Amino acid sequence: MSEIHLIKAIALRYKEMPRNKRVASIREFAARSAADKRFIRRYFPDLYSEAFRSPKSGRCSGLTPPRARRAVPR
């Protein structure tokens, strides 16, 4: 089996999983070693970004209270 076919087969297997199981599986695989993390990041960038999503700017994490609205004098 060629490398390209193997990568496509692995990607298909992960995409068929439910999202929460897929994210957990990718994180577990990447946590094994730095080489595994590089492998996932290089060959499956979409799965990697899904599993290790950075918080979106402008969204509250829920840990800090929302800022009070500024009073605008009229």
Protein Blocks (a to p, Z undefined) as FASTA:
>chain_A
ZZklmmmmmmmmmmmpcfklmmmmmmmmmmmpmklmmmmmmmmmmlmmmmmcccdehiae
hlaccdddddddZZ
